[in-house]
Each structure stands twice: as structure tokens, then as C-alpha cells.
């Protein structure tokens, strides 16, 4: 997954292991995220909304429209 690309996943089984391959150390001040249910993106997660379980972090994400105001494209946040 290239830097700056949004990505997400849904687990449809009872158990899953998910691992990220990254090119740098985690930097909380550079972390960004999108609301899973952003109407502008309109992703069909193929799961009933009442069955969706989110991390605490994912419950606090903003919409893409709001994120555009806080993220500068082309800036190397990891330099």
C-alpha cells in the first residue's frame, strides 16, 4: 500500500490476523483516517451496520471532505 492511500477491510469470519508491512516507524502525529461510513465515499461493506465493530480510533475518524483540510498531499510526513 503506497503512502497516502486510504485502505480498509472487513472481516467476515470469526477470527482474522491482519498485518501491515510498513516502511517506517509508526508516527501518531502523522496518522490519518476516514470514517468508515462517509457518505461521499459510499462503500458497501457487505455487512449489516449493527454488526460492524470498530476500534476506538476508527470510531473517531472524520469524513474525506474534512480530512482534505488537514492533510497536505505531496508532503513527506515521514522525512
Helices and strands as residue ranges (DSSP letters): G 28-30, G 49-51, H 56-59, H 64-67
